[in-house]
């Protein structure tokens, strides 16, 4: 079957599903104007593998396009993305921990930049980060949005599903994204619903996202380091927010990824930047 055929079948099957008795099926939030360009990467908690599912990157890209809230970054443009979007999935505990860390870091960033007081209703927006823990088994997901310039978390949203009630009427792009990601199974449909909820929670923090991105650009402009010759990742590893093995993961790195040193070094760690403009610390033993 072709990707278009699978997408059409998914849309037909999901539209035929009865909605959950208590909660209406989630609908994708639409934006009047784009918040900026976004590069989508896998997060450090890749729990979708537990359900035999592939990376949700095609699905998140479809959500960004379908909602008109973000434009997918084109590396050929020569410009860094405005935002880096990271998808995580796993147990409820994994997701709750992930969004709590992102919430703390994002709040600290806004306070330090002075942007917190300028964002209307930011206190309420921070409540969108999570807090749906419970004993009943669920499929959970979260989305973190970071500044590519600094690796700082700007916003995060979480979602969960106990039974798929998602409908794809008018969302052909999302159906195609599901097909490309291989999410035709019940677990795939439930994870799609969780990601739609998480995406909507992120979009609800649009003002905080833009304020945080502006603060990050000002920080980088104030102290732009000299760029040294490039480095290449030798083994699959992680880029971290601090020069330590237990530092928060900014993004995962695959062997062969090209990076540019910023000129900073702490012990066995060097600060590097990728082609999207994301910077972080990598162990020199993982480079060649």
C-alpha atoms as an extended CHARMM CRD file, in Angstrom:
* protein
*
       288  EXT
         1         1  UNK       CA              0.0000000000        0.0000000000        0.0000000000  PROA      1               0.0000000000
         2         2  UNK       CA              1.1930000000        3.5130000000       -0.7060000000  PROA      2               0.0000000000
         3         3  UNK       CA              1.6230000000        6.1660000000        2.0090000000  PROA      3               0.0000000000
         4         4  UNK       CA             -1.4340000000        8.0130000000        0.6550000000  PROA      4               0.0000000000
         5         5  UNK       CA             -3.5410000000        4.8340000000        0.7590000000  PROA      5               0.0000000000
         6         6  UNK       CA             -2.4860000000        4.1060000000        4.3470000000  PROA      6               0.0000000000
         7         7  UNK       CA             -3.2170000000        7.7040000000        5.3420000000  PROA      7               0.0000000000
         8         8  UNK       CA             -6.6880000000        7.5180000000        3.7890000000  PROA      8               0.0000000000
         9         9  UNK       CA             -7.3820000000        4.2170000000        5.5500000000  PROA      9               0.0000000000
        10        10  UNK       CA             -6.2600000000        5.6790000000        8.8640000000  PROA      10              0.0000000000
        11        11  UNK       CA             -8.5010000000        8.6970000000        8.4560000000  PROA      11              0.0000000000
        12        12  UNK       CA            -11.4980000000        6.5080000000        7.5580000000  PROA      12              0.0000000000
        13        13  UNK       CA            -10.9080000000        4.1210000000       10.4760000000  PROA      13              0.0000000000
        14        14  UNK       CA            -10.4570000000        6.8670000000       13.0280000000  PROA      14              0.0000000000
        15        15  UNK       CA            -13.4830000000        8.8240000000       11.8510000000  PROA      15              0.0000000000
        16        16  UNK       CA            -15.5860000000        5.6750000000       12.3160000000  PROA      16              0.0000000000
        17        17  UNK       CA            -14.4420000000        5.2080000000       15.9090000000  PROA      17              0.0000000000
        18        18  UNK       CA            -16.9530000000        6.1570000000       18.6230000000  PROA      18              0.0000000000
        19        19  UNK       CA            -15.8050000000        9.0070000000       20.8440000000  PROA      19              0.0000000000
        20        20  UNK       CA            -14.9450000000        8.3230000000       24.4700000000  PROA      20              0.0000000000
        21        21  UNK       CA            -17.9190000000        8.5510000000       26.7670000000  PROA      21              0.0000000000
        22        22  UNK       CA            -16.4460000000       11.1900000000       29.0900000000  PROA      22              0.0000000000
        23        23  UNK       CA            -13.9770000000       13.2120000000       27.0570000000  PROA      23              0.0000000000
        24        24  UNK       CA            -14.5390000000       14.5590000000       23.5380000000  PROA      24              0.0000000000
        25        25  UNK       CA            -11.8880000000       13.6720000000       20.9570000000  PROA      25              0.0000000000
        26        26  UNK       CA             -9.0190000000       16.1830000000       20.9020000000  PROA      26              0.0000000000
        27        27  UNK       CA             -8.8480000000       18.6560000000       18.0560000000  PROA      27              0.0000000000
        28        28  UNK       CA             -5.6620000000       20.2620000000       16.8190000000  PROA      28              0.0000000000
        29        29  UNK       CA             -5.2260000000       23.9100000000       17.7790000000  PROA      29              0.0000000000
        30        30  UNK       CA             -4.9020000000       26.2700000000       14.8090000000  PROA      30              0.0000000000
        31        31  UNK       CA             -2.7700000000       29.4340000000       14.7510000000  PROA      31              0.0000000000
        32        32  UNK       CA             -3.4940000000       32.6790000000       12.9210000000  PROA      32              0.0000000000
        33        33  UNK       CA              0.2370000000       33.2390000000       12.3720000000  PROA      33              0.0000000000
        34        34  UNK       CA              3.3500000000       31.0680000000       12.6010000000  PROA      34              0.0000000000
        35        35  UNK       CA              5.3750000000       31.2500000000       15.8140000000  PROA      35              0.0000000000
        36        36  UNK       CA              8.5630000000       30.5960000000       13.8180000000  PROA      36              0.0000000000
        37        37  UNK       CA             10.5990000000       27.8040000000       12.2480000000  PROA      37              0.0000000000
        38        38  UNK       CA             11.1130000000       24.5460000000       14.1270000000  PROA      38              0.0000000000
        39        39  UNK       CA             13.4790000000       21.5860000000       13.7900000000  PROA      39              0.0000000000
        40        40  UNK       CA             12.0500000000       18.2990000000       15.1230000000  PROA      40              0.0000000000
        41        41  UNK       CA             14.3270000000       15.7800000000       16.8810000000  PROA      41              0.0000000000
        42        42  UNK       CA             13.9020000000       12.6810000000       19.0520000000  PROA      42              0.0000000000
        43        43  UNK       CA             14.0890000000       13.2680000000       22.8060000000  PROA      43              0.0000000000
        44        44  UNK       CA             16.0620000000       11.2840000000       25.3730000000  PROA      44              0.0000000000
        45        45  UNK       CA             13.0650000000        9.1810000000       26.5380000000  PROA      45              0.0000000000
        46        46  UNK       CA             12.0800000000        7.2330000000       23.4250000000  PROA      46              0.0000000000
        47        47  UNK       CA              9.3010000000        5.1610000000       24.9680000000  PROA      47              0.0000000000
        48        48  UNK       CA              7.4850000000        4.6660000000       21.6640000000  PROA      48              0.0000000000
        49        49  UNK       CA              9.7730000000        1.6780000000       21.0890000000  PROA      49              0.0000000000
        50        50  UNK       CA              7.9090000000       -0.1170000000       23.9070000000  PROA      50              0.0000000000
        51        51  UNK       CA              4.8680000000       -0.2070000000       21.6300000000  PROA      51              0.0000000000
        52        52  UNK       CA              6.8090000000       -1.2930000000       18.5410000000  PROA      52              0.0000000000
        53        53  UNK       CA              6.4710000000        2.1830000000       17.0500000000  PROA      53              0.0000000000
        54        54  UNK       CA              8.9600000000        4.2960000000       15.1250000000  PROA      54              0.0000000000
        55        55  UNK       CA             10.0870000000        7.8620000000       15.7220000000  PROA      55              0.0000000000
        56        56  UNK       CA              7.2000000000       10.3730000000       15.9670000000  PROA      56              0.0000000000
        57        57  UNK       CA              9.1760000000       13.0380000000       14.0780000000  PROA      57              0.0000000000
        58        58  UNK       CA              6.9930000000       12.7780000000       10.9130000000  PROA      58              0.0000000000
        59        59  UNK       CA              3.8800000000       13.0690000000       13.0780000000  PROA      59              0.0000000000
        60        60  UNK       CA              5.1390000000       16.1760000000       14.9220000000  PROA      60              0.0000000000
        61        61  UNK       CA              6.1610000000       17.7770000000       11.6340000000  PROA      61              0.0000000000
        62        62  UNK       CA              2.6350000000       17.1160000000       10.3390000000  PROA      62              0.0000000000
        63        63  UNK       CA              1.0990000000       18.6790000000       13.4690000000  PROA      63              0.0000000000
        64        64  UNK       CA              3.2840000000       21.7670000000       13.0090000000  PROA      64              0.0000000000
        65        65  UNK       CA              2.2880000000       22.1330000000        9.3490000000  PROA      65              0.0000000000
        66        66  UNK       CA             -1.3990000000       21.2910000000        9.7900000000  PROA      66              0.0000000000
        67        67  UNK       CA             -1.8250000000       23.7600000000       12.6690000000  PROA      67              0.0000000000
        68        68  UNK       CA              0.0040000000       26.6130000000       10.9030000000  PROA      68              0.0000000000
        69        69  UNK       CA              1.7260000000       27.2300000000       14.2540000000  PROA      69              0.0000000000
        70        70  UNK       CA              5.2650000000       26.4240000000       13.0630000000  PROA      70              0.0000000000
        71        71  UNK       CA              7.1120000000       26.1700000000        9.7650000000  PROA      71              0.0000000000
        72        72  UNK       CA              9.4900000000       23.2120000000        9.4250000000  PROA      72              0.0000000000
        73        73  UNK       CA             13.0900000000       24.4080000000        9.3150000000  PROA      73              0.0000000000
        74        74  UNK       CA             14.9830000000       24.0040000000        6.0480000000  PROA      74              0.0000000000
        75        75  UNK       CA             18.7040000000       23.3520000000        6.7440000000  PROA      75              0.0000000000
        76        76  UNK       CA             19.4890000000       24.5160000000        3.2010000000  PROA      76              0.0000000000
        77        77  UNK       CA             18.3370000000       28.0210000000        4.1280000000  PROA      77              0.0000000000
        78        78  UNK       CA             21.6020000000       28.6230000000        5.9490000000  PROA      78              0.0000000000
        79        79  UNK       CA             19.6990000000       30.0850000000        8.9090000000  PROA      79              0.0000000000
        80        80  UNK       CA             19.2220000000       28.4060000000       12.3040000000  PROA      80              0.0000000000
        81        81  UNK       CA             15.7550000000       27.3030000000       13.3520000000  PROA      81              0.0000000000
        82        82  UNK       CA             13.8460000000       29.5320000000       15.7700000000  PROA      82              0.0000000000
        83        83  UNK       CA             12.9300000000       26.5250000000       17.9000000000  PROA      83              0.0000000000
        84        84  UNK       CA             14.0180000000       22.9330000000       18.5010000000  PROA      84              0.0000000000
        85        85  UNK       CA             11.1100000000       20.5400000000       19.1950000000  PROA      85              0.0000000000
        86        86  UNK       CA             11.8790000000       17.3440000000       21.0890000000  PROA      86              0.0000000000
        87        87  UNK       CA              9.4340000000       14.4470000000       21.4810000000  PROA      87              0.0000000000
        88        88  UNK       CA              9.4660000000       12.1310000000       24.4950000000  PROA      88              0.0000000000
        89        89  UNK       CA              7.2900000000        9.1760000000       25.4260000000  PROA      89              0.0000000000
        90        90  UNK       CA              7.2840000000        6.4450000000       28.0180000000  PROA      90              0.0000000000
        91        91  UNK       CA              5.7430000000        5.6430000000       31.3630000000  PROA      91              0.0000000000
        92        92  UNK       CA              3.6470000000        8.2220000000       33.1770000000  PROA      92              0.0000000000
        93        93  UNK       CA              6.4900000000        8.6800000000       35.6700000000  PROA      93              0.0000000000
        94        94  UNK       CA              9.0150000000        9.2890000000       32.8730000000  PROA      94              0.0000000000
        95        95  UNK       CA              6.8140000000       11.9350000000       31.2820000000  PROA      95              0.0000000000
        96        96  UNK       CA              5.9880000000       13.6690000000       34.5700000000  PROA      96              0.0000000000
        97        97  UNK       CA              9.6960000000       13.9070000000       35.4120000000  PROA      97              0.0000000000
        98        98  UNK       CA             10.5700000000       15.1700000000       31.9490000000  PROA      98              0.0000000000
        99        99  UNK       CA              8.0280000000       17.9860000000       31.9230000000  PROA      99              0.0000000000
       100       100  UNK       CA              8.8450000000       18.9810000000       35.5190000000  PROA      100             0.0000000000
       101       101  UNK       CA             12.5160000000       19.4540000000       34.5990000000  PROA      101             0.0000000000
       102       102  UNK       CA             11.5500000000       21.4720000000       31.5230000000  PROA      102             0.0000000000
       103       103  UNK       CA              9.1570000000       23.5860000000       33.5940000000  PROA      103             0.0000000000
       104       104  UNK       CA             11.8540000000       24.4390000000       36.1450000000  PROA      104             0.0000000000
       105       105  UNK       CA             14.4320000000       25.3180000000       33.4870000000  PROA      105             0.0000000000
       106       106  UNK       CA             11.9930000000       27.3870000000       31.4260000000  PROA      106             0.0000000000
       107       107  UNK       CA             10.8080000000       29.3520000000       34.4600000000  PROA      107             0.0000000000
       108       108  UNK       CA             14.4030000000       30.0570000000       35.5020000000  PROA      108             0.0000000000
       109       109  UNK       CA             15.2660000000       31.2270000000       31.9780000000  PROA      109             0.0000000000
       110       110  UNK       CA             12.3370000000       33.6440000000       31.8510000000  PROA      110             0.0000000000
       111       111  UNK       CA             13.1560000000       35.0320000000       35.3080000000  PROA      111             0.0000000000
       112       112  UNK       CA             16.8260000000       35.5820000000       34.4340000000  PROA      112             0.0000000000
       113       113  UNK       CA             15.9720000000       37.2730000000       31.1500000000  PROA      113             0.0000000000
       114       114  UNK       CA             13.3620000000       39.5060000000       32.7560000000  PROA      114             0.0000000000
       115       115  UNK       CA             10.8000000000       38.1960000000       30.2670000000  PROA      115             0.0000000000
       116       116  UNK       CA              8.5890000000       36.5260000000       32.8780000000  PROA      116             0.0000000000
       117       117  UNK       CA              6.8900000000       39.7580000000       33.9020000000  PROA      117             0.0000000000
       118       118  UNK       CA              6.2580000000       40.7480000000       30.2800000000  PROA      118             0.0000000000
       119       119  UNK       CA              4.3710000000       37.5810000000       29.3110000000  PROA      119             0.0000000000
       120       120  UNK       CA              0.6140000000       37.9000000000       30.0210000000  PROA      120             0.0000000000
       121       121  UNK       CA             -0.7430000000       35.0000000000       32.0420000000  PROA      121             0.0000000000
       122       122  UNK       CA              2.5610000000       33.1440000000       32.1200000000  PROA      122             0.0000000000
       123       123  UNK       CA              1.7500000000       31.6990000000       35.5500000000  PROA      123             0.0000000000
       124       124  UNK       CA             -1.2790000000       29.9730000000       34.1000000000  PROA      124             0.0000000000
       125       125  UNK       CA              0.6790000000       28.8460000000       31.0630000000  PROA      125             0.0000000000
       126       126  UNK       CA              3.2480000000       27.1130000000       33.2530000000  PROA      126             0.0000000000
       127       127  UNK       CA              0.3990000000       24.9650000000       34.5370000000  PROA      127             0.0000000000
       128       128  UNK       CA              0.1930000000       23.4590000000       31.0510000000  PROA      128             0.0000000000
       129       129  UNK       CA              3.4870000000       21.6200000000       31.6330000000  PROA      129             0.0000000000
       130       130  UNK       CA              1.9520000000       18.5060000000       33.1600000000  PROA      130             0.0000000000
       131       131  UNK       CA              0.4180000000       17.1210000000       36.3040000000  PROA      131             0.0000000000
       132       132  UNK       CA             -1.8370000000       14.3260000000       35.1100000000  PROA      132             0.0000000000
       133       133  UNK       CA             -0.2640000000       11.5040000000       37.1090000000  PROA      133             0.0000000000
       134       134  UNK       CA             -2.3800000000        8.5700000000       38.1810000000  PROA      134             0.0000000000
       135       135  UNK       CA             -2.3840000000        4.8240000000       38.7760000000  PROA      135             0.0000000000
       136       136  UNK       CA             -4.4430000000        3.8680000000       35.7360000000  PROA      136             0.0000000000
       137       137  UNK       CA             -2.2800000000        2.6590000000       32.8660000000  PROA      137             0.0000000000
       138       138  UNK       CA             -2.0150000000        5.1840000000       30.0680000000  PROA      138             0.0000000000
       139       139  UNK       CA              0.0440000000        5.9280000000       26.9750000000  PROA      139             0.0000000000
       140       140  UNK       CA              1.7460000000        9.2390000000       27.6490000000  PROA      140             0.0000000000
       141       141  UNK       CA              3.7860000000       11.6850000000       25.6130000000  PROA      141             0.0000000000
       142       142  UNK       CA              5.3380000000       15.1060000000       25.9650000000  PROA      142             0.0000000000
       143       143  UNK       CA              6.8500000000       17.7600000000       23.7270000000  PROA      143             0.0000000000
       144       144  UNK       CA              9.6500000000       20.0860000000       24.7720000000  PROA      144             0.0000000000
       145       145  UNK       CA             10.5390000000       23.2190000000       22.8310000000  PROA      145             0.0000000000
       146       146  UNK       CA             14.0450000000       24.6000000000       23.2780000000  PROA      146             0.0000000000
       147       147  UNK       CA             16.1260000000       27.4920000000       22.0400000000  PROA      147             0.0000000000
       148       148  UNK       CA             18.5700000000       26.2000000000       19.4050000000  PROA      148             0.0000000000
       149       149  UNK       CA             20.9310000000       29.0310000000       20.3360000000  PROA      149             0.0000000000
       150       150  UNK       CA             21.3070000000       28.1160000000       24.0100000000  PROA      150             0.0000000000
       151       151  UNK       CA             19.6790000000       24.6870000000       24.4670000000  PROA      151             0.0000000000
       152       152  UNK       CA             17.4210000000       26.2610000000       27.0990000000  PROA      152             0.0000000000
       153       153  UNK       CA             13.9010000000       24.8420000000       27.4920000000  PROA      153             0.0000000000
       154       154  UNK       CA             11.2760000000       27.4340000000       26.5570000000  PROA      154             0.0000000000
       155       155  UNK       CA              8.0480000000       25.4490000000       26.9020000000  PROA      155             0.0000000000
       156       156  UNK       CA              6.7290000000       21.9480000000       27.3770000000  PROA      156             0.0000000000
       157       157  UNK       CA              3.3980000000       20.2170000000       27.0630000000  PROA      157             0.0000000000
       158       158  UNK       CA              2.1720000000       16.7450000000       27.9670000000  PROA      158             0.0000000000
       159       159  UNK       CA             -0.7270000000       14.5260000000       27.0380000000  PROA      159             0.0000000000
       160       160  UNK       CA             -2.0380000000       11.0360000000       27.6700000000  PROA      160             0.0000000000
       161       161  UNK       CA             -4.5410000000        8.6030000000       26.2500000000  PROA      161             0.0000000000
       162       162  UNK       CA             -6.3410000000        5.6330000000       27.7900000000  PROA      162             0.0000000000
       163       163  UNK       CA             -8.3030000000        4.7820000000       24.6450000000  PROA      163             0.0000000000
       164       164  UNK       CA             -8.0380000000        6.3690000000       21.2330000000  PROA      164             0.0000000000
       165       165  UNK       CA            -10.8280000000        8.8280000000       20.4620000000  PROA      165             0.0000000000
       166       166  UNK       CA             -8.8900000000       10.9670000000       17.9860000000  PROA      166             0.0000000000
       167       167  UNK       CA            -10.6150000000       11.8750000000       14.7150000000  PROA      167             0.0000000000
       168       168  UNK       CA             -8.8080000000       13.1870000000       11.6680000000  PROA      168             0.0000000000
       169       169  UNK       CA            -11.5640000000       14.9920000000        9.8190000000  PROA      169             0.0000000000
       170       170  UNK       CA             -9.9270000000       17.7910000000        7.8360000000  PROA      170             0.0000000000
       171       171  UNK       CA             -6.4570000000       16.7260000000        8.9960000000  PROA      171             0.0000000000
       172       172  UNK       CA             -5.0910000000       14.8790000000        5.9740000000  PROA      172             0.0000000000
       173       173  UNK       CA             -1.5650000000       16.0170000000        6.8090000000  PROA      173             0.0000000000
       174       174  UNK       CA             -1.7330000000       14.4650000000       10.2680000000  PROA      174             0.0000000000
       175       175  UNK       CA             -3.0700000000       11.2060000000        8.8040000000  PROA      175             0.0000000000
       176       176  UNK       CA             -0.1300000000       11.1790000000        6.3840000000  PROA      176             0.0000000000
       177       177  UNK       CA              2.2530000000       11.8360000000        9.2780000000  PROA      177             0.0000000000
       178       178  UNK       CA              0.7760000000        8.8930000000       11.1790000000  PROA      178             0.0000000000
       179       179  UNK       CA              1.1870000000        6.6870000000        8.1280000000  PROA      179             0.0000000000
       180       180  UNK       CA              4.8050000000        7.7470000000        7.6580000000  PROA      180             0.0000000000
       181       181  UNK       CA              5.5540000000        7.0690000000       11.3340000000  PROA      181             0.0000000000
       182       182  UNK       CA              3.8180000000        3.6690000000       11.1790000000  PROA      182             0.0000000000
       183       183  UNK       CA              1.1550000000        4.5670000000       13.7560000000  PROA      183             0.0000000000
       184       184  UNK       CA             -1.7660000000        2.5780000000       12.3000000000  PROA      184             0.0000000000
       185       185  UNK       CA             -2.0290000000        0.2840000000       15.3530000000  PROA      185             0.0000000000
       186       186  UNK       CA             -4.2330000000        1.0400000000       18.3560000000  PROA      186             0.0000000000
       187       187  UNK       CA             -1.1510000000        2.0090000000       20.3750000000  PROA      187             0.0000000000
       188       188  UNK       CA             -0.0640000000        4.2720000000       17.5320000000  PROA      188             0.0000000000
       189       189  UNK       CA             -3.4570000000        5.9780000000       17.4790000000  PROA      189             0.0000000000
       190       190  UNK       CA             -3.3760000000        6.4330000000       21.2630000000  PROA      190             0.0000000000
       191       191  UNK       CA              0.1250000000        7.9170000000       21.1150000000  PROA      191             0.0000000000
       192       192  UNK       CA             -1.0350000000       10.2370000000       18.3290000000  PROA      192             0.0000000000
       193       193  UNK       CA             -3.8310000000       11.4690000000       20.5870000000  PROA      193             0.0000000000
       194       194  UNK       CA             -1.3420000000       12.0430000000       23.4190000000  PROA      194             0.0000000000
       195       195  UNK       CA              0.9530000000       14.0320000000       21.1100000000  PROA      195             0.0000000000
       196       196  UNK       CA             -1.9480000000       16.1760000000       19.8410000000  PROA      196             0.0000000000
       197       197  UNK       CA             -2.7930000000       17.0930000000       23.4500000000  PROA      197             0.0000000000
       198       198  UNK       CA              0.8730000000       17.8300000000       24.1900000000  PROA      198             0.0000000000
       199       199  UNK       CA              1.1870000000       19.9520000000       21.0400000000  PROA      199             0.0000000000
       200       200  UNK       CA             -1.9010000000       21.9780000000       21.9510000000  PROA      200             0.0000000000
       201       201  UNK       CA             -0.4230000000       22.6080000000       25.4180000000  PROA      201             0.0000000000
       202       202  UNK       CA              2.7970000000       23.8980000000       23.8380000000  PROA      202             0.0000000000
       203       203  UNK       CA              0.9520000000       26.2030000000       21.4380000000  PROA      203             0.0000000000
       204       204  UNK       CA             -1.0130000000       27.6510000000       24.3740000000  PROA      204             0.0000000000
       205       205  UNK       CA              2.3290000000       29.0180000000       25.6140000000  PROA      205             0.0000000000
       206       206  UNK       CA              3.0110000000       30.9500000000       22.4030000000  PROA      206             0.0000000000
       207       207  UNK       CA              3.7730000000       34.2380000000       24.1820000000  PROA      207             0.0000000000
       208       208  UNK       CA              6.2630000000       32.5400000000       26.5090000000  PROA      208             0.0000000000
       209       209  UNK       CA              7.8910000000       30.7920000000       23.5390000000  PROA      209             0.0000000000
       210       210  UNK       CA              8.4640000000       34.0190000000       21.6550000000  PROA      210             0.0000000000
       211       211  UNK       CA              9.6840000000       35.8840000000       24.7450000000  PROA      211             0.0000000000
       212       212  UNK       CA             12.1090000000       33.0800000000       25.5730000000  PROA      212             0.0000000000
       213       213  UNK       CA             13.4070000000       32.9100000000       21.9990000000  PROA      213             0.0000000000
       214       214  UNK       CA             14.0140000000       36.6500000000       21.9750000000  PROA      214             0.0000000000
       215       215  UNK       CA             15.8640000000       36.4700000000       25.2980000000  PROA      215             0.0000000000
       216       216  UNK       CA             18.0470000000       33.6380000000       23.9610000000  PROA      216             0.0000000000
       217       217  UNK       CA             18.9800000000       35.6050000000       20.8460000000  PROA      217             0.0000000000
       218       218  UNK       CA             19.9370000000       38.6020000000       22.9820000000  PROA      218             0.0000000000
       219       219  UNK       CA             22.1000000000       36.3620000000       25.1660000000  PROA      219             0.0000000000
       220       220  UNK       CA             23.9160000000       34.8870000000       22.1700000000  PROA      220             0.0000000000
       221       221  UNK       CA             24.3970000000       38.2910000000       20.5300000000  PROA      221             0.0000000000
       222       222  UNK       CA             25.9560000000       39.6370000000       23.7240000000  PROA      222             0.0000000000
       223       223  UNK       CA             28.7200000000       37.0330000000       23.7200000000  PROA      223             0.0000000000
       224       224  UNK       CA             29.1980000000       35.2840000000       20.3780000000  PROA      224             0.0000000000
       225       225  UNK       CA             32.2220000000       32.9460000000       20.6180000000  PROA      225             0.0000000000
       226       226  UNK       CA             34.6770000000       32.3280000000       17.8040000000  PROA      226             0.0000000000
       227       227  UNK       CA             33.9410000000       29.1910000000       15.7860000000  PROA      227             0.0000000000
       228       228  UNK       CA             36.7450000000       26.6310000000       15.5370000000  PROA      228             0.0000000000
       229       229  UNK       CA             37.1430000000       23.8480000000       12.9170000000  PROA      229             0.0000000000
       230       230  UNK       CA             34.3800000000       21.2510000000       12.9080000000  PROA      230             0.0000000000
       231       231  UNK       CA             34.0680000000       18.0360000000       14.9230000000  PROA      231             0.0000000000
       232       232  UNK       CA             32.3460000000       14.7460000000       14.0660000000  PROA      232             0.0000000000
       233       233  UNK       CA             30.4750000000       12.4550000000       16.4620000000  PROA      233             0.0000000000
       234       234  UNK       CA             32.1800000000        9.0360000000       16.5930000000  PROA      234             0.0000000000
       235       235  UNK       CA             29.4750000000        7.0610000000       18.4480000000  PROA      235             0.0000000000
       236       236  UNK       CA             25.8160000000        7.5810000000       19.3040000000  PROA      236             0.0000000000
       237       237  UNK       CA             25.7810000000        9.9110000000       22.2960000000  PROA      237             0.0000000000
       238       238  UNK       CA             24.0130000000       12.9370000000       23.8050000000  PROA      238             0.0000000000
       239       239  UNK       CA             24.5020000000       16.6950000000       23.8270000000  PROA      239             0.0000000000
       240       240  UNK       CA             24.0750000000       17.9400000000       27.3940000000  PROA      240             0.0000000000
       241       241  UNK       CA             23.0830000000       21.2620000000       28.9530000000  PROA      241             0.0000000000
       242       242  UNK       CA             26.0550000000       21.1890000000       31.3640000000  PROA      242             0.0000000000
       243       243  UNK       CA             29.6060000000       19.7480000000       31.1000000000  PROA      243             0.0000000000
       244       244  UNK       CA             28.7840000000       16.6320000000       33.1350000000  PROA      244             0.0000000000
       245       245  UNK       CA             27.7170000000       13.0450000000       32.4320000000  PROA      245             0.0000000000
       246       246  UNK       CA             24.5160000000       13.5970000000       34.4200000000  PROA      246             0.0000000000
       247       247  UNK       CA             23.7090000000       16.9140000000       32.7230000000  PROA      247             0.0000000000
       248       248  UNK       CA             20.2450000000       17.3020000000       31.2070000000  PROA      248             0.0000000000
       249       249  UNK       CA             20.0600000000       15.9780000000       27.6330000000  PROA      249             0.0000000000
       250       250  UNK       CA             19.5850000000       18.7560000000       25.0690000000  PROA      250             0.0000000000
       251       251  UNK       CA             19.3760000000       16.3260000000       22.1420000000  PROA      251             0.0000000000
       252       252  UNK       CA             20.5920000000       12.9100000000       21.0600000000  PROA      252             0.0000000000
       253       253  UNK       CA             23.4600000000       12.6920000000       18.5550000000  PROA      253             0.0000000000
       254       254  UNK       CA             24.0010000000        9.9680000000       15.9740000000  PROA      254             0.0000000000
       255       255  UNK       CA             27.4550000000        8.8210000000       14.8940000000  PROA      255             0.0000000000
       256       256  UNK       CA             28.6470000000       10.8800000000       11.9370000000  PROA      256             0.0000000000
       257       257  UNK       CA             26.8490000000       14.0890000000       12.9820000000  PROA      257             0.0000000000
       258       258  UNK       CA             28.9390000000       17.1790000000       12.1750000000  PROA      258             0.0000000000
       259       259  UNK       CA             29.2490000000       19.8190000000       14.8910000000  PROA      259             0.0000000000
       260       260  UNK       CA             31.0430000000       23.1390000000       15.3010000000  PROA      260             0.0000000000
       261       261  UNK       CA             33.0110000000       23.8970000000       18.5050000000  PROA      261             0.0000000000
       262       262  UNK       CA             32.1880000000       27.1970000000       20.2020000000  PROA      262             0.0000000000
       263       263  UNK       CA             35.6510000000       27.4370000000       21.7340000000  PROA      263             0.0000000000
       264       264  UNK       CA             34.5930000000       26.5050000000       25.2720000000  PROA      264             0.0000000000
       265       265  UNK       CA             35.9570000000       23.4770000000       27.1460000000  PROA      265             0.0000000000
       266       266  UNK       CA             35.4180000000       22.1130000000       30.6670000000  PROA      266             0.0000000000
       267       267  UNK       CA             37.4790000000       19.0270000000       31.5430000000  PROA      267             0.0000000000
       268       268  UNK       CA             36.5810000000       16.2580000000       29.0830000000  PROA      268             0.0000000000
       269       269  UNK       CA             33.6450000000       18.2210000000       27.6790000000  PROA      269             0.0000000000
       270       270  UNK       CA             33.5980000000       20.7090000000       24.7970000000  PROA      270             0.0000000000
       271       271  UNK       CA             30.7150000000       22.9690000000       23.8390000000  PROA      271             0.0000000000
       272       272  UNK       CA             29.4940000000       22.3070000000       20.2890000000  PROA      272             0.0000000000
       273       273  UNK       CA             26.7320000000       23.5950000000       18.0080000000  PROA      273             0.0000000000
       274       274  UNK       CA             24.7710000000       21.6770000000       15.3650000000  PROA      274             0.0000000000
       275       275  UNK       CA             23.5060000000       22.8800000000       11.9770000000  PROA      275             0.0000000000
       276       276  UNK       CA             20.2250000000       24.0070000000       13.5720000000  PROA      276             0.0000000000
       277       277  UNK       CA             22.0760000000       26.3530000000       15.9350000000  PROA      277             0.0000000000
       278       278  UNK       CA             21.5580000000       24.1290000000       19.0030000000  PROA      278             0.0000000000
       279       279  UNK       CA             24.5320000000       24.1950000000       21.3630000000  PROA      279             0.0000000000
       280       280  UNK       CA             25.5070000000       21.9650000000       24.2770000000  PROA      280             0.0000000000
       281       281  UNK       CA             28.3020000000       19.9310000000       25.8550000000  PROA      281             0.0000000000
       282       282  UNK       CA             29.7170000000       16.6740000000       24.4300000000  PROA      282             0.0000000000
       283       283  UNK       CA             32.3570000000       14.3390000000       25.8800000000  PROA      283             0.0000000000
       284       284  UNK       CA             35.5490000000       14.5300000000       23.7750000000  PROA      284             0.0000000000
       285       285  UNK       CA             35.8230000000       10.7240000000       23.9510000000  PROA      285             0.0000000000
       286       286  UNK       CA             32.6610000000       10.5210000000       21.8210000000  PROA      286             0.0000000000
       287       287  UNK       CA             34.2070000000       12.6340000000       19.0420000000  PROA      287             0.0000000000
       288       288  UNK       CA             36.6990000000       12.0080000000       16.2660000000  PROA      288             0.0000000000
